[in-house]
Amino acid sequence: MADETDKPWGGRFREPTDAFVETFTASVNFDRRFYDADIEGSQAHARMLRRIGVLNDTELHAILEGLEQIRAEIDAGTFPWSVALEDVHMNIEARLIERIGEAGKKLHTGRSRNDQVATDLRLYLRREIDAVCGELRRLQRVLLDLAEREAGTIMPGFTHLQVAQPVTFGHHMMAWFEMLERDHERLQDCRRRVNVCPLGSAALAGTVYPLDREYTARLLGFERPTRNSLDAVSDRDFAIEFAAAAALTMMHLSRFAEELVLWTSAQFDFVRLPDRFCTGSSIMPQKKNPDVPELVRGKSGRVYGNLMALLTLMKSQPLAYNKDNQEDKEPLFDSIDTLRAALRAFADMLPAMELNRERLYAAAAEGFSTATDLADYLVRKGVPFRDAHEIVGRAVALAERTGRRLDELRLDELRALSECIEEDVRQVLTLEGSVAARDLLGGTAPRQVRRQVAEARRRIEQGS
């Protein structure tokens, strides 16, 4: 039958692939997205084959030129993708042979699709990590701008979603910044383990050809070749590691999103998001829904799921490569796409966010948020902390019973609780006094927030 040899591997088969199986096992509909990495890897492999004498100059030129023409076809959307050719690798190789003839058949010398896909995936992911880190840094710069601008804007700090102590809005933005800084560090650390070159591992055992693996690795910008061919073709730790880093970053973005959803509610009314990042209701004309933060919060779940999918995919695989690994790409691609989109959404949205500073200030005054300041005041007067805690607890009970704030209690009422309290207590019961007093490294004082912003900017610009 004519169809018996229509596959590059069809020599030992006596019947064509079942039509359903052909579609079921093909990956070209999703792995075509790293065509650029496949072409880059093939060009480096071809140059290395010329270096060791497998190709001559004419053949190398034909291969390089043919691959560039194929890249142009794919970029233009005119490339004839075929499910029958299974994946991006065989589609490109078949098209190359169609274009340049016999020279194209030599390209796969000393190479398997096993080390080819492992290399393509690393090249692709390395590039995507750089893009994700670029979006992450953009969002961090937005947060730094907000923190600097709002270094003195007072808002309530919460524990258990109850008013705890006054903080500054700038301090809160720097907390978000620090979360993202850890995410950036994790991604950069992951990139180091991505940045090794499997080419030359072939199917699983290496190859008999004297490939110059160090040369190929240098051409592709890898730090070094992989050290064990069995591990190199079957390892997907780097993809799982990225998925874990992506899940952590999405968890942080989901926390930001939750706060934004709360802050935009009528009950909080701390901030207002620009209309272009919100939607309305089909039945309630007054509604302005924070859909972007809600979607970011919801999309964190799919990124968690992608991590579990990849872990489950790998947990029972014997060495070396198995067809299961075809299933590594869609979860990885989805995590990349989702994370980049979420980072972009926040980086675009937050600069246009409007603060309701009056409401933030008023909310900070609720819930006896300077109670700890009063306790610290007593300690500085020589009162043991546990006794001070008890005294302030009674002051809060008095204020609550009479419907007043702590700073509205009369001096004689406070002195009835402790003779150590004097007129200077008024300074520590104000919101401004509370935040200004926390003037130490990492504290919420406006001066410290501005110092943190300046230091963070230096760190980012220095590329660390």
C-alpha positions as CSV (number, residue, x, y, z in Angstrom):
1,M,0.0,0.0,0.0
2,A,1.2,3.5,-0.8
3,D,0.4,4.7,2.7
4,E,2.6,2.1,4.4
5,T,5.8,4.3,4.1
6,D,4.3,7.8,4.4
7,K,5.9,8.2,7.9
8,P,9.6,8.9,8.4
9,W,9.6,5.8,10.7
10,G,7.3,3.7,8.5
11,G,9.9,1.2,7.2
12,R,9.1,-1.5,9.7
13,F,5.3,-1.1,9.5
14,R,3.0,-3.2,7.3
15,E,-0.2,-1.1,7.5
16,P,-0.9,2.6,7.8
17,T,-1.8,4.3,11.1
18,D,-5.5,4.1,12.0
19,A,-7.1,7.5,11.1
20,F,-8.3,8.0,14.7
21,V,-5.0,7.0,16.2
22,E,-3.2,9.4,13.9
23,T,-5.3,12.3,15.2
24,F,-5.2,11.0,18.8
25,T,-1.4,10.7,18.9
26,A,-0.6,13.9,17.0
27,S,0.7,16.9,18.8
28,V,1.2,19.3,16.0
29,N,-1.9,21.3,16.8
30,F,-0.3,22.5,20.0
31,D,3.4,22.0,19.8
32,R,3.7,24.0,16.6
33,R,4.0,27.1,18.9
34,F,7.6,26.4,19.5
35,Y,8.5,26.2,15.8
36,D,11.0,29.0,16.2
37,A,12.9,27.0,18.9
38,D,12.8,23.9,16.7
39,I,14.3,25.9,13.8
40,E,16.9,27.5,16.0
41,G,17.9,24.1,17.4
42,S,18.1,22.5,13.9
43,Q,20.3,25.3,12.6
44,A,22.7,24.9,15.5
45,H,22.7,21.1,15.0
46,A,23.4,21.6,11.3
47,R,26.4,23.9,12.0
48,M,27.8,21.3,14.4
49,L,27.4,18.6,11.8
50,R,29.4,20.7,9.4
51,R,32.0,21.2,12.1
52,I,32.5,17.4,12.4
53,G,32.4,16.8,8.7
54,V,28.9,15.2,8.3
55,L,27.8,18.1,6.1
56,N,29.7,20.1,3.5
57,D,29.4,23.9,3.0
58,T,26.8,23.6,0.2
59,E,24.6,21.3,2.3
60,L,24.9,23.5,5.3
61,H,23.9,26.6,3.3
62,A,21.0,24.8,1.8
63,I,19.7,23.6,5.2
64,L,20.1,27.0,6.9
65,E,18.5,28.8,4.0
66,G,15.7,26.2,3.8
67,L,14.9,26.5,7.5
68,E,14.8,30.3,7.2
69,Q,12.3,30.0,4.3
70,I,10.2,27.6,6.4
71,R,10.3,30.1,9.3
72,A,9.0,32.8,6.9
73,E,6.2,30.6,5.8
74,I,5.1,29.8,9.3
75,D,5.3,33.5,10.3
76,A,3.2,34.4,7.2
77,G,0.6,31.7,8.1
78,T,1.1,29.8,4.8
79,F,3.0,26.7,6.1
80,P,1.1,23.5,5.2
81,W,0.8,21.9,8.7
82,S,-0.1,18.1,8.5
83,V,-1.5,16.0,11.3
84,A,-0.2,13.0,9.5
85,L,3.3,14.2,10.2
86,E,2.5,14.1,13.9
87,D,4.4,17.0,15.4
88,V,6.2,20.3,14.7
89,H,9.6,18.5,14.3
90,M,8.5,16.1,11.5
91,N,6.4,18.8,9.8
92,I,9.5,21.1,9.5
93,E,11.8,18.3,8.5
94,A,9.5,17.0,5.8
95,R,9.0,20.5,4.4
96,L,12.8,21.0,4.4
97,I,13.4,17.8,2.5
98,E,10.6,18.9,0.1
99,R,12.4,22.2,-0.5
100,I,16.1,21.2,-0.7
101,G,16.1,17.5,-1.3
102,E,18.8,15.1,-0.2
103,A,20.7,17.6,2.0
104,G,17.6,17.9,4.2
105,K,17.6,14.1,4.9
106,K,21.0,14.5,6.6
107,L,19.9,17.0,9.2
108,H,18.6,14.3,11.6
109,T,22.0,12.6,11.8
110,G,23.0,12.0,15.4
111,R,19.6,13.3,16.6
112,S,16.4,11.8,17.8
113,R,13.0,13.5,18.3
114,N,13.6,12.7,22.0
115,D,16.6,15.1,22.5
116,Q,15.1,17.4,19.9
117,V,11.9,18.0,21.8
118,A,13.7,18.3,25.1
119,T,16.0,21.0,23.5
120,D,13.1,22.8,21.9
121,L,11.1,22.9,25.1
122,R,14.1,24.3,27.0
123,L,14.7,26.9,24.4
124,Y,11.1,27.9,24.3
125,L,10.7,28.0,28.1
126,R,13.9,30.0,28.6
127,R,12.5,32.7,26.3
128,E,9.2,32.6,28.0
129,I,10.8,32.9,31.5
130,D,12.5,36.0,30.2
131,A,9.2,37.4,29.0
132,V,7.4,36.6,32.2
133,C,10.2,38.2,34.2
134,G,9.8,41.3,32.0
135,E,6.1,41.6,32.8
136,L,6.8,40.9,36.5
137,R,9.4,43.7,36.6
138,R,6.9,46.0,34.9
139,L,4.3,45.3,37.6
140,Q,6.9,45.8,40.3
141,R,7.8,49.2,38.9
142,V,4.1,50.2,39.0
143,L,4.1,49.1,42.6
144,L,7.2,51.2,43.4
145,D,5.6,54.2,41.8
146,L,2.5,53.8,43.9
147,A,4.5,53.2,47.0
148,E,6.5,56.3,46.6
149,R,3.5,58.4,45.7
150,E,1.4,57.1,48.6
151,A,4.2,56.7,51.2
152,G,2.3,59.0,53.6
153,T,-1.2,57.9,52.9
154,I,-2.6,56.2,56.0
155,M,-4.8,53.1,55.8
156,P,-5.8,50.4,58.1
157,G,-3.6,47.3,58.4
158,F,-5.5,44.1,59.1
159,T,-5.1,40.8,60.8
160,H,-7.9,38.3,60.6
161,L,-9.5,41.0,58.3
162,Q,-10.0,43.0,61.5
163,V,-8.5,46.5,61.8
164,A,-5.1,45.9,63.6
165,Q,-2.8,48.9,63.3
166,P,-2.5,51.9,61.0
167,V,-0.1,51.5,58.1
168,T,0.6,53.5,55.0
169,F,-0.7,52.6,51.5
170,G,2.9,52.8,50.3
171,H,3.9,50.2,52.9
172,H,1.1,47.9,51.7
173,M,2.3,48.2,48.0
174,M,5.8,47.3,49.1
175,A,4.5,44.1,50.7
176,W,3.1,43.2,47.3
177,F,6.4,44.1,45.7
178,E,8.3,41.8,48.1
179,M,6.1,38.9,47.1
180,L,6.8,39.5,43.5
181,E,10.5,39.8,44.2
182,R,10.6,36.3,45.6
183,D,8.7,35.2,42.5
184,H,11.3,36.8,40.3
185,E,14.1,35.1,42.2
186,R,12.4,31.7,41.9
187,L,12.0,32.2,38.1
188,Q,15.6,33.2,37.7
189,D,16.7,30.2,39.7
190,C,14.5,28.0,37.6
191,R,16.0,29.5,34.4
192,R,19.5,28.2,35.5
193,R,18.2,24.6,35.5
194,V,16.4,25.1,32.2
195,N,19.5,26.4,30.6
196,V,21.3,23.1,29.7
197,C,21.4,21.5,26.3
198,P,20.1,17.9,25.7
199,L,21.1,17.8,22.0
200,G,23.5,14.9,21.4
201,S,21.6,12.6,23.8
202,A,19.8,11.2,20.8
203,A,17.1,8.6,21.7
204,L,18.4,7.7,25.1
205,A,22.0,6.4,24.9
206,G,23.9,9.1,23.0
207,T,25.2,8.4,19.5
208,V,28.1,6.9,17.7
209,Y,28.8,10.1,15.8
210,P,31.5,12.4,17.3
211,L,29.1,15.2,18.0
212,D,30.6,18.4,19.5
213,R,28.0,18.9,22.2
214,E,29.8,21.8,23.9
215,Y,29.8,23.6,20.5
216,T,26.1,23.1,20.0
217,A,25.3,24.3,23.6
218,R,27.4,27.5,23.0
219,L,25.6,28.2,19.7
220,L,22.2,28.0,21.5
221,G,23.3,30.0,24.5
222,F,23.1,27.2,26.9
223,E,25.3,27.1,29.9
224,R,26.5,23.5,29.2
225,P,25.4,20.2,27.7
226,T,23.4,17.8,29.9
227,R,25.5,15.1,31.6
228,N,23.5,12.0,31.2
229,S,21.6,11.0,28.0
230,L,19.0,8.9,29.8
231,D,18.0,11.7,32.1
232,A,18.3,14.4,29.4
233,V,15.6,13.0,27.2
234,S,13.2,12.1,29.9
235,D,13.7,15.0,32.4
236,R,10.8,17.4,32.8
237,D,11.7,18.7,36.2
238,F,12.4,22.1,34.7
239,A,8.9,22.3,33.4
240,I,7.4,21.3,36.7
241,E,9.6,23.8,38.5
242,F,8.4,26.5,36.3
243,A,4.8,25.4,36.8
244,A,5.4,25.6,40.6
245,A,6.9,29.0,40.4
246,A,4.0,30.1,38.2
247,A,1.5,28.7,40.8
248,L,3.2,30.6,43.6
249,T,3.2,33.8,41.5
250,M,-0.5,33.3,40.7
251,M,-1.2,32.7,44.4
252,H,0.3,36.1,45.1
253,L,-1.6,37.8,42.3
254,S,-4.8,36.1,43.7
255,R,-4.1,37.6,47.1
256,F,-3.7,41.1,45.4
257,A,-6.9,40.4,43.5
258,E,-8.8,39.5,46.7
259,E,-7.8,42.7,48.3
260,L,-8.8,44.7,45.3
261,V,-12.2,43.1,45.2
262,L,-12.7,43.9,48.8
263,W,-11.3,47.5,48.5
264,T,-13.6,48.3,45.5
265,S,-16.7,47.1,47.4
266,A,-19.2,49.7,48.8
267,Q,-18.4,48.4,52.2
268,F,-14.7,49.3,52.0
269,D,-14.7,51.9,49.2
270,F,-10.9,52.2,49.5
271,V,-10.1,52.3,45.7
272,R,-11.8,52.7,42.4
273,L,-10.7,50.8,39.3
274,P,-10.9,52.4,35.9
275,D,-14.0,51.7,33.9
276,R,-12.1,50.0,31.1
277,F,-11.0,47.2,33.5
278,C,-14.6,46.6,34.9
279,T,-17.9,45.4,33.5
280,G,-21.5,46.0,34.4
281,S,-24.6,43.8,35.1
282,S,-27.2,42.7,32.6
283,I,-30.0,43.5,35.0
284,M,-28.6,45.9,37.7
285,P,-27.6,49.2,36.1
286,Q,-25.8,50.5,39.2
287,K,-23.2,47.7,39.1
288,K,-19.5,48.1,38.4
289,N,-17.9,44.7,38.7
290,P,-14.1,44.2,39.3
291,D,-13.9,41.4,36.7
292,V,-10.2,41.6,36.1
293,P,-9.2,41.0,39.7
294,E,-11.9,38.3,40.0
295,L,-10.7,36.5,36.9
296,V,-7.0,36.7,38.1
297,R,-8.2,35.2,41.4
298,G,-10.1,32.5,39.5
299,K,-7.3,31.7,37.0
300,S,-4.9,30.8,39.9
301,G,-6.8,27.5,40.1
302,R,-6.1,26.4,36.6
303,V,-2.3,27.1,37.1
304,Y,-2.4,25.0,40.3
305,G,-4.1,22.3,38.2
306,N,-1.4,22.5,35.6
307,L,1.2,21.9,38.3
308,M,-0.6,18.8,39.5
309,A,-1.1,17.6,36.0
310,L,2.7,17.7,35.3
311,L,3.6,16.1,38.6
312,T,1.1,13.3,38.0
313,L,2.3,12.9,34.4
314,M,5.8,12.2,35.6
315,K,5.3,10.3,38.8
316,S,5.3,6.7,37.3
317,Q,7.4,7.0,34.2
318,P,10.3,4.6,33.8
319,L,13.4,5.8,32.1
320,A,13.8,7.0,29.4
321,Y,11.3,8.8,27.1
322,N,7.7,7.8,27.0
323,K,4.8,9.0,24.9
324,D,3.2,10.3,28.1
325,N,5.6,13.3,27.8
326,Q,3.6,14.6,24.9
327,E,1.1,15.7,27.5
328,D,3.7,18.0,29.2
329,K,3.2,20.9,26.7
330,E,-0.4,22.0,27.1
331,P,-0.3,22.4,30.9
332,L,3.0,24.2,30.5
333,F,1.8,26.5,27.7
334,D,-1.4,27.3,29.7
335,S,0.6,28.3,32.8
336,I,2.8,30.5,30.7
337,D,-0.1,32.2,28.9
338,T,-2.2,32.6,32.1
339,L,0.7,34.0,34.2
340,R,1.7,36.5,31.5
341,A,-1.8,37.7,31.0
342,A,-2.4,38.1,34.7
343,L,0.8,40.1,35.2
344,R,0.0,42.3,32.2
345,A,-3.6,42.9,33.4
346,F,-2.4,44.2,36.8
347,A,0.5,46.2,35.4
348,D,-1.9,47.9,33.0
349,M,-4.7,48.4,35.6
350,L,-3.0,49.6,38.8
351,P,-1.5,52.9,37.5
352,A,-5.0,54.1,36.7
353,M,-6.4,53.0,40.1
354,E,-7.9,55.9,42.2
355,L,-7.5,56.0,45.9
356,N,-10.2,57.2,48.3
357,R,-7.7,58.7,50.7
358,E,-10.4,60.1,53.0
359,R,-12.1,56.7,53.4
360,L,-8.7,55.0,53.9
361,Y,-7.9,57.4,56.7
362,A,-11.3,57.1,58.4
363,A,-11.1,53.3,58.2
364,A,-7.7,53.4,59.9
365,A,-9.2,55.3,62.8
366,E,-11.8,52.6,63.4
367,G,-11.3,49.5,65.5
368,F,-9.0,51.2,68.1
369,S,-6.0,50.8,65.8
370,T,-3.6,52.7,68.0
371,A,-4.2,50.5,71.0
372,T,-0.7,48.9,70.6
373,D,0.8,52.4,70.5
374,L,-0.8,53.1,73.9
375,A,0.6,49.9,75.3
376,D,4.1,50.7,74.0
377,Y,3.8,54.2,75.5
378,L,3.1,52.7,78.9
379,V,6.1,50.3,78.5
380,R,8.3,53.3,77.8
381,K,7.0,54.8,81.1
382,G,8.2,51.7,83.0
383,V,5.0,49.6,83.0
384,P,5.6,45.9,82.3
385,F,4.2,44.9,79.0
386,R,1.6,42.5,80.3
387,D,0.3,45.1,82.8
388,A,0.3,47.6,79.9
389,H,-1.7,45.2,77.8
390,E,-4.3,44.9,80.6
391,I,-4.6,48.6,81.1
392,V,-5.1,49.3,77.4
393,G,-7.7,46.5,77.2
394,R,-9.7,48.3,79.9
395,A,-9.2,51.6,77.9
396,V,-10.6,50.0,74.8
397,A,-13.5,48.5,76.7
398,L,-14.3,52.0,78.1
399,A,-14.1,53.6,74.6
400,E,-16.3,50.9,73.1
401,R,-18.8,51.2,75.9
402,T,-19.1,54.9,75.5
403,G,-19.0,54.9,71.6
404,R,-15.7,56.8,71.3
405,R,-12.2,56.4,69.8
406,L,-9.2,56.0,72.1
407,D,-8.0,59.5,71.3
408,E,-11.4,60.8,72.3
409,L,-11.0,59.6,75.9
410,R,-10.3,62.4,78.4
411,L,-7.0,62.5,80.2
412,D,-8.6,62.0,83.6
413,E,-10.3,58.8,82.3
414,L,-7.0,57.5,81.0
415,R,-5.2,58.5,84.2
416,A,-7.8,56.6,86.2
417,L,-6.4,53.5,84.5
418,S,-2.8,54.4,85.0
419,E,-1.1,57.3,86.7
420,C,1.8,57.0,84.2
421,I,-0.4,58.5,81.4
422,E,0.3,62.1,80.8
423,E,-0.7,64.8,78.3
424,D,2.0,63.6,75.9
425,V,-0.1,60.5,75.3
426,R,-2.1,62.4,72.6
427,Q,0.9,62.2,70.3
428,V,0.9,58.4,70.2
429,L,-2.9,58.1,69.8
430,T,-2.9,59.8,66.5
431,L,-2.7,57.8,63.3
432,E,0.2,60.0,62.0
433,G,2.1,59.5,65.2
434,S,1.5,55.7,65.1
435,V,2.9,55.2,61.6
436,A,5.8,57.7,62.0
437,A,6.9,55.9,65.2
438,R,7.6,52.7,63.3
439,D,10.7,54.2,61.7
440,L,12.9,51.1,61.4
441,L,14.0,48.8,58.6
442,G,10.9,47.3,57.1
443,G,8.6,49.5,59.1
444,T,5.6,51.5,57.8
445,A,6.9,55.0,58.5
446,P,6.8,57.1,55.4
447,R,10.6,57.7,55.6
448,Q,11.2,54.0,55.7
449,V,8.8,53.3,52.8
450,R,10.7,55.9,50.6
451,R,14.0,54.3,51.5
452,Q,12.7,50.9,50.6
453,V,11.4,52.2,47.3
454,A,14.8,53.8,46.5
455,E,16.7,50.6,47.4
456,A,14.3,48.4,45.4
457,R,14.8,50.6,42.3
458,R,18.5,50.4,42.6
459,R,18.3,46.6,42.9
460,I,16.1,46.3,39.8
461,E,18.2,48.6,37.7
462,Q,21.3,46.7,38.6
463,G,19.6,43.5,37.4
464,S,19.9,41.7,40.7
